[in-house]
Amino acid sequence: MNKEPYSSLYKILGFYPDNIHLYEQAFLHKSSSVESGDGRWLNNERLEFLGDAVLDAVVADIVYKHFQNKREGFLTNTRSKIVQRETMNRVAVELGLDKMVVYSAKLSSHNNHMYGNALEALIGAIYLDGGFANAKEFIASFKLLPITSVKKSISNRV
């Protein structure tokens, strides 16, 4: 990560992290895993798993409340459309995460979803560091939910 992790993260998060190590790990791609003192390999995969679940829960909550008269299938399709890989990658790049992810030079950053995965890992780090409410606020802050365009796209298919 760059030389001023706290100020760089503050610009993205809007708050200073309590546990900077969680955030450093969130930007550590598997190709650049580091061994911890207890012999475990550290990278962002576990945080990505957690962040993906938090993201799904937050988006499900928003979609559920926004589309009060829609059935489960519509809600599921809408949530899936919102959290798709391409969207996560785009948001990650807009936030500048592409400049923060640490990965092996042997790995091509094109044609994969490493930045979107790092965004999910970042959400996992926020959740562990500051709780669900902070993660929810962060997710809402990056305007991931273009409800009207999603609504048109989904209603054409469902």
C-alpha positions in Angstrom: 0.0 0.0 0.0 1.2 3.6 -0.5 3.2 5.6 2.0 0.2 7.3 3.7 -2.3 4.5 4.2 -4.4 6.4 6.7 -4.9 9.5 4.5 -5.4 7.4 1.4 -8.1 5.3 3.1 -9.7 8.4 4.6 -10.3 9.8 1.1 -12.0 6.6 0.1 -13.8 5.7 3.4 -14.6 9.1 4.9 -13.2 7.9 8.3 -9.9 6.8 9.7 -9.6 3.0 10.3 -9.0 1.7 13.7 -7.2 -1.5 12.5 -5.1 -0.6 9.5 -3.9 -4.2 9.2 -7.4 -5.3 8.1 -7.3 -2.7 5.3 -3.8 -3.6 4.2 -4.9 -7.2 4.0 -8.0 -6.2 2.0 -5.7 -4.9 -0.8 -3.3 -8.0 -0.8 -4.2 -10.2 -3.7 -3.6 -13.9 -3.4 -0.6 -13.7 -5.9 1.2 -11.6 -3.3 0.2 -13.5 -0.2 2.5 -13.1 2.9 3.1 -15.6 5.6 2.1 -14.4 9.1 4.0 -15.2 12.2 1.8 -18.2 13.0 2.4 -19.8 9.5 -0.9 -18.7 7.9 -0.8 -17.1 4.5 -2.5 -13.7 4.5 -4.3 -12.3 1.5 -7.7 -10.7 0.8 -9.7 -13.9 0.0 -11.3 -14.4 3.5 -12.2 -10.7 3.7 -13.6 -10.9 0.2 -15.9 -13.8 1.3 -17.1 -11.7 4.3 -17.5 -8.5 2.3 -19.5 -10.3 -0.4 -22.0 -11.5 2.2 -22.3 -8.0 3.7 -22.7 -6.4 0.3 -25.5 -8.9 -0.6 -27.2 -8.2 2.7 -27.1 -4.4 2.3 -28.2 -4.5 -1.3 -31.0 -7.0 -0.4 -32.2 -4.7 2.3 -32.3 -1.7 0.0 -34.0 -3.6 -2.9 -36.5 -5.1 -0.5 -37.5 -1.7 0.9 -37.5 0.0 -2.5 -39.6 -2.5 -4.4 -42.3 -3.2 -1.9 -44.8 -4.8 -4.2 -42.3 -7.1 -6.1 -41.9 -10.8 -5.7 -38.9 -12.7 -4.6 -37.7 -13.6 -8.1 -37.6 -9.9 -9.1 -35.8 -9.0 -5.9 -33.2 -11.7 -6.4 -32.6 -10.7 -10.1 -32.4 -7.0 -9.1 -29.8 -7.7 -6.4 -27.8 -9.9 -8.7 -27.8 -7.2 -11.4 -26.6 -4.6 -8.9 -23.7 -6.6 -7.4 -22.4 -8.2 -10.6 -18.7 -8.5 -11.1 -18.4 -5.8 -13.8 -20.2 -3.3 -11.5 -17.9 -4.1 -8.6 -14.8 -3.7 -10.8 -16.1 -0.3 -12.1 -16.8 1.0 -8.6 -13.4 -0.2 -7.4 -11.6 1.7 -10.1 -13.8 4.8 -9.6 -12.7 4.7 -5.9 -9.0 4.3 -6.9 -8.6 0.8 -5.5 -6.8 -0.2 -8.7 -3.8 1.9 -7.4 -3.9 0.2 -4.0 -4.1 -3.5 -4.8 -0.9 -5.4 -4.3 -0.4 -8.2 -6.8 2.4 -10.2 -8.5 3.8 -8.5 -11.6 3.4 -11.9 -13.3 -0.4 -11.6 -13.0 -2.2 -9.6 -15.6 -4.6 -7.2 -14.0 -6.7 -7.2 -17.2 -9.4 -9.8 -17.9 -10.2 -10.6 -14.2 -12.0 -9.1 -11.3 -9.2 -8.4 -8.8 -10.3 -4.9 -8.2 -14.0 -5.8 -7.6 -12.7 -8.6 -5.3 -10.6 -6.0 -3.4 -13.7 -3.8 -3.0 -15.5 -6.8 -1.4 -12.5 -7.4 0.8 -12.5 -3.7 1.8 -16.2 -4.0 2.7 -15.3 -7.0 4.9 -12.5 -5.0 6.5 -14.9 -2.1 7.2 -17.4 -4.6 8.7 -14.8 -6.1 11.0 -13.3 -2.8 12.0 -16.4 -0.6 12.4 -19.5 -2.9 12.2 -22.4 -3.4 9.9 -23.7 0.2 10.1 -20.4 1.6 8.8 -20.2 -1.0 6.0 -23.8 -0.2 5.0 -23.0 3.5 5.0 -19.9 3.0 2.9 -21.8 0.8 0.3 -24.6 3.4 0.1 -22.0 6.2 -0.4 -20.7 5.0 -3.7 -24.0 5.1 -5.5 -24.0 1.5 -6.4 -27.7 1.4 -6.7 -28.9 3.1 -9.8 -32.4 1.9 -9.0 -34.2 3.4 -12.0 -31.9 2.0 -14.6 -31.8 -1.4 -12.8 -35.6 -1.4 -12.6 -36.0 -0.9 -16.3 -33.4 -3.5 -17.2 -34.9 -6.1 -14.8 -38.6 -5.4 -15.7 -37.8 -6.0 -19.4 -36.6 -9.5 -18.4 -38.9 -10.6 -15.7 
